[in-house]
Amino acid sequence: MTSVTVDLSDNQYQKLQTLANLHGIAPEALLKASLEDWLNTQKHEFSAAVDHVLQKNTELYQRLA
């Protein structure tokens, strides 16, 4: 497993700590879950955009082929 170090301002860390405490988890666990969610969302949004472009331009692609 790879480790990453992130510099946070005191204010950012305090907000992270408060949110983690609210959910009853460690700040590191909250960051990891948030990052996983963000990475999966980005992949889904990219796939949705590709599908939209391909569907929108299907006829054009067929004529060019």
Stockholm file with secondary structure:
# STOCKHOLM 1.0

chainA/1-65         MTSVTVDLSDNQYQKLQTLANLHGIAPEALLKASLEDWLNTQKHEFSAAVDHVLQKNTELYQRLA
#=GR chainA/1-65 SS CCCCCCCCCHHHHHHHHHHHHHHTSCHHHHHHHHHHHHHHHHHHHHHHHHHHHHHHTHHHHHHHC
#=GC SS_cons        CCCCCCCCCHHHHHHHHHHHHHHTSCHHHHHHHHHHHHHHHHHHHHHHHHHHHHHHTHHHHHHHC
//
